[in-house]
């Protein structure tokens, strides 16, 4: 994650833009202000806004194309908006209660700040989906307005510091004279479209394997999509390699990858069955174990070709048998120093030694009938593992290190490209966009319907009060003010708590 200094760089860019904008506007010879006005642009400190009327005819064409369909469509939106208003208040109250009763738990509502709680490499997804969700929201208002014969003045987009958005300007006088139920359909159309967009993204996420099946194969291994350049694995495991197993753990999906690594981390030292003859023929170990770069070693230069293994002699096996027969007087003698007398070491070819199809803890775990077998365990420190990464159509990789290095320095995907033009990261990008669309569009649908000043919930509440109390303007005014004050305070409090949880140590 790039440090927060990136935000200061963006602030500096905005300062330069505002300064240039001020100088050009003050210049008498410049036609800069006229150019901005002709192109629908306006610039202020940390804010750029653009609007146009070029889409108005499309809104009218869509809104009038199927009047009966859109009447039912926006009636559903009105029903959804009314229900969501109640749901949003309940959610915010529950979040506020949780914040005071369980302050250490993670907050559901969190401000998104690139460089703080969002990696900069995710900003593109966030910005794109924010524009799409916001634009779809405003298109809902525009089409509903066209359906109700309310003129759309303009449609536009803006950037406020680092957050993009969209807006639509409606003809205020026409909006005020139509019936309340028609206004309700207009003001709830935005959140209704956000809900529909979120449902569409969910469907796309679940059907993504079927849509990409012609270009990608599944359940036949996993493909490497990214490796961290700061770790040694980056040199040996390039992007695009297909992994089919770790040690003797087969891998068909990314879930298998994480499960195999987690099981490997929890398990103790794993041995590999080899014959005594093989060990004697290939052993080139030093007389004693030495320390090499913080790791125990008996090869004097442990590499991916030769590695130091340990094994127990036959006397150790007899000792274990005696203990299993409840000869507790032997327990006194089972200290590490005593057991080490039955432990030998051997420097052996690494790949060939661990290619055994049988793993073990003790020599007795090896089931070869006609040859005496030894359980060869890699000699490493407590947190180091010897991991054989099996690849499709490539030589296996022998990785020596911490399991967490593989967990956090390698990104994998279930989608294996069928053809050379099938991009490795394309399914990941699509899935990430779907996840962001679901999250952002759902949040816009819920938060916009909070009965709070300046949100869609504000106008929706006033319209509902007008429908239910048509002859009591004072009662409507009093109830509207109280509910809006409560909703605004509720939302501001939750946002303040979320911001505090973001910056607190």
N, C-alpha and C positions, 0 to 999 in steps of 0.2 A: 504494500500500500504506500503510495507516494505521500510524503508528509504534507501537513496543512499549509506549507509554504505555497503550494499550488493555488490556494485561494487568494493569497496575497498577490500572486502574479496576475490572476484574473482581475482583482481589484485595481491593480495598476493599469491594466489594459482599459478598463472602464474609465479610469481617470483621464487617460490620454484621449479616449473618444469624446468624453464630455468637454475637455479643454478645446479640442479641435472644433467641435460643434459650436462652442461659444465664440471662438475666434471667427469662424466663417460667418456666423449670423451677425456679428458686429461689423463685418466688412461691408462697406457701402457698394463696392464694385462687384461683389459676389452675388450670383443668382442662386446661391445655395438654398436659401429658405424657400424660394419658389420651386426649385427642383424637388425638395422634400415634399412640399404640398401637392405637387402634381403627381407624385408617385405614391401618395398615401403613407408617407413615412413621418414619424416623429421621434425625436431623440431627447432624452433627459438623463440625469445621473443614474447610471446602472439600469437603464430602461430603454429599449427600442421597441417601437410599435409600428405595425404595418396593417393597413386595411384596404379593401377593394370591394367594388360592386360587381366584378366580373362573374361571380358565382350566383348572383341573385336569380337569374333566369333558370338556372338548374334547380334551385330550391323550389321555385314556382312550378316548374315542370314535374318534379318528383311529387310535390305535395298535392297536385291536382290530377296526377296520373290515375290513381286508384283511390278515390275518395272514401268508399265504404271500407276498404281494407285499412286505410290509415285512420279512419274513425275508430275502428275496433282496436287498432294498434296503439293509438295514443290514449284510449280509455284504459287499456291495460297498464300503460305507463302511469296514468293518474292513480290507479289503484296501487301500483307498486310504490309510487312516491309517498302516498299517505301511510302505507304500512312501514316503509323504510324510515319515515320521520320518527315514528314511535320506537322502532328498533334502534335507531341511532342514539336516541336519548337513553334507552336502556343500556346499550353498550357503553356509552360514556360514563353513566352512573356506576356500572359494574367495574369499569377500569379505575374510576376514582376511588371506589371502595377498596379495590385490590391494592392500589398504591399506598393507602394508609395502613392496611392490615398486613400486607406482605411487601414491604418496600424494597426488599432485596431481589424480588423476582423481576424477570425481564418484562418491560412494558410492551403492550401490543402496539400502541401508537408511538412511533418514533420518527423524529425529523430525519430526513435523508441528507447527509452532508458528505459530499465527495471529499476524500482525504481524511475523514474522521471515522464514519461508520459505513462508508461505501468505498471500495477500491476504485481507483481511477480507471482501471480497465473495464469496469462495469458501467461507466458513465454513459457510454454510447447507447447501451440498452435502455438505460433509465430515461435519457433525453428523448430518444425515439418513441418509446412507449408513452411518455408523458404528452408528447405532441399528438400522437395518434389518439390517445384516450381523451385528451382535452378537445381535439378537433372533432371527434365523433360526438362528444357531448354537445358541442355548440351546433353541429349539423342537425342534431335532434331538435334543438330549439328552433332552428331556421326552417326545417321542413314542417314542423308542427305549426309554426306561424304562417307559412304559406298555405297550409291546409285550412287554417282558420281565417284566411284572407287578411292577415296582418302583414304589412310591408316590412321586408328586411332591408334596412338601410345599408348595411355593409357587413362583411365577414373579414376577420383578421387574425393575426398571430402576434405574439410579443415575446420578448425575453426580459426577465427581471433578474438581474445579476447572473445567475447560472440556471435559472428555472424557466423553461419555455412554457407557453400556454396559448390558448385561442380564445376568441370572443366573437359575439355576434351582436350587432346593434339593431334593435327593433323600433318601429314607429310607435312612440309612446302614446300619442293621442288615439291612434287606432286600437292600441292594446287596452286602453282604459275604458273604452265604450262597449266592448264586447261582453258577453255574458260570463259570469265567474267560472262556470264549468269549462268554457272554451279557454279561458286564461289558465285554468288549472292544467289542462292538457298541454299547453305550451310550456309552462314552467317545470313540469315534471318530465318532459320529454328528454331532457339532457341526462338525468340520472337513469332513466329507463334505457337509453341507448348505451350507457356505461355498463349496466347490468347485462344487456344483450351481448356486448363486446366481451365481457368477462366469460360469459357462458360459451361464446364462440371460441375463445382462447382455450378454455378447458377441453372442449371437444377436439380442437386441433392437437392439444398436448397428448390426449389419450389415443388419437388415431394417427399420430406421427409415425409409428413403426409401419403401419400399413401404407401410408402415403409415400414413404421413402423406400419401401421394399424393392421397387425396380432398380434402385441405384445402390442400395446398401443391404448387407446380409446381417442377420441377428442370431444370437445364441450359438455362435461358432467361435467364441473368443472375444477379446476386447482389443480396441485399437488405441494406441498412445496418441493423444491430441496435444499434449504440452509437457515439457520437462523444465525444471528450474535450472537455469544456467549456473547457479551458484553451487550446485552439487555435482559430484562425480558421475552420477547416473546419467547426466545430460550427454556425456561423451559416448556412452555405450548403448543407450536406449533412445534412438532417434524417433521423432514424430512420424507416425505412419506404421510402425511395427505392430504386429498382431501378437498379443500374449495369449497363450493357451493354458498355462499352468504355473504354479509356484511350488517348487519341490514336488511332492506327490499329490498336491491339491489341484484338481482340474478347475479351469476357469472358463465359463461360457458367457457370463454377464459381468457388469461392473460390480454388482452386489457380491458375486463370488470373489472378486479381487479384494474388496475390503474385508470380507469375512475371513478369507484365507490369511491375510496379513494380520488381522487382529488375533486369530487363533494361534498364529506363529509367534506373536509377541507374548501371549499368555503362556504358551507351552515352554517347558524346559528344553535343555539341550537335546537335540534329536540326532540319533546315530544312524549309520547306514551299514547294512550287512555286507561283509566281504570275507573272502576265505583267508585263512592263515597263510596259505601259499602265496596269494596275491600280495599280502602285506609284507612278507619276507622278501619277495622278489623286487618290490618297488620302493622299499623304505630307504631313504637317504638322510635320516634325521641326525641332528647333532647329539652328542652324548647327554646333554642336559637342556632343559627348556630355558630360553633367554627371553628378555623383554625387548620387543622391537616396535618402536613408535607407540608405546603404551599398551601393546597387545602381546600376550604370550606367544612364543614362536620357537619351533625346533628345526626350522628349515634355514635359518639365518637370513632368509629373504623370502618371506611368504608372498606369493603372487597368486594371480588367478590360475596359473599353471600348476604350481605345487602348494600344498597347504598342510599345516600341522594338525594331526588327528591324535586323539587319545583312545585307549581301550583298556579293559580290565582283563587280567589273567584268569586262568582256570581256578586258582585258589580263591579269588574273589567270588566267583560263581558258587563255589562250595560254601563260602561264608554266608552268602545270601540264603542258600538252601537250609543251613543250620538255623538261621534266624527264623525262617518260615516254619521250622519245626518246633518253635517256642523254646529254643535253648537260650534262655534269657541271660545266662552267664556270659554269653558271647557279646551281649549288647555293650558291656563295659569296654570292650576292645574295639568298638566300631567308631572311633574318633577319626577325624579327617587325616591325622598323621598316620594312623594304622591302615586306613583304606588306601592311602597313597602308595603304600608298599606294593599293592597289587595293581597299580596303574602304570601303564607304559605309554610311550608316545611314538609316533611315526610320521615322517614327512613323505606324503604320497601325492601322485597326480590328482589334482582336485576334481576335475570334471569326471574322470573315470571312476573315482571313488564314490562320489555321491550319486552316480547314475543307477545305483541299486534300486530294484523295484520294491525293496522291503526296508522299512525303517524300524528302529529298535531303541530300547532303553538299556537292555542288558544283552549279553551274548546268547542267553537262552531264548531270546525273542526271535533269533534267526533260525529258520526251519529247514535249512539245507540238510538232506539226509546223509549224504555220502562224504561230505567234507567238513572238517572243523571250521566253524565260523566265528568271526569277531565282530562286535558292534563298534564301529569306528565313529567317534564323535569329534566334530571340529573343535579345536582348542581355541576358544575366544574368551573375551571378558564377559561380564554378566549381561551387558546391554548390547552386545554384538551378535549378530546372527549371520550364518552363511545361507544365502538364499539362491536357489537355482530358478531363474526366470526362463520359462520355456516359451520359445517364439515359433510362429508358423513360418515355414520356409526360410528360417534363419537359425544360426547356431545359438544354443542356449547361452544365457548370460549368468555368470557367477558373481553375485553381489555380496560383498562382505561389509556389514555396517548395521546401523540402527533401523529397525522396521519403520519408525516414524519418518525417516528420510524418504522412504518410498511412498508413504501415505500422503505426505505434504509436498513432495517435489515432483510427483507424476500425476497427470490428469488423464483419465481414460474415458472411452465411450463404447457403448454397445454396438454402434453402427460401423460396420466394417465396409469400406468402399468396394464395390464390385468392379468398377472400371477406373482407369487412371484419371479421368476427368471428374470423378466423384470426390469432392472436397472433404477432407478429413473432419474439419471443424464445422461444416455446414449444419449437420443435425444439432450440434451443441448450440449454435447461434439461434436456430429456430426454436429450440426448446427453451432457451433463456428468454427469448422475446415473448413466448407464450406465458412463462412464469411471471415476467414483469407486467404483461398486460393484465393477467388475472389479478395481481396484487394492486396495481395502480388504478385500474378501472373500477375494481370493487371498492377501493378506498374513496375514489371520487363519488361513487354512487351513494355511499353511506354518509360521508362527511358533508356533502353538499346539501343533504336533506336535514341536517341539524337545524332546528329553529333558531338561527343565529343571524344577526344583522349582516347584510351584504351577500348572503348565500341564497341558493334556490329555496331553501327551507323557509327563509324570511317571507318571500312573496307567497309561497304555498300556504303557509300558516294564515296569512291575512286573507287569502282567497277562501280557505276552509271556514274561517270565522264569518266571512261575509255570506257564505252559503248557509251556515247553520243559524246565524243570527242576523237575518236580512233587515230587520226593523229596529235593531238596537246598536246604533253606531258607537255610543259611549261604552257599552259593554264590550264591543269588539275592540275598541281602542285600549281599554284597560286590560283585558285578557291578552291581547296581542303584545302590549308593552311588557307585562309580567313574564309571559312565556319567552319572549325574545331575550329579555334580560337574563332569565335563568339559563336558557340555552347557550347564550354567548358566554356567560360566566363559566358554565360547565365545560365548554370547548376550550376556552382560554386557560382554565386551570389544568386540564389534561395536557394541553400543549406545553405549558410551563413545567409541569412535572416531567414530561418526556424530555424536554431540553435539559432540565437539571440532571436527569439520569444519564444523559449523554455526556455531560462534562464532568460529573462527579468522579473522584478517584475510585 
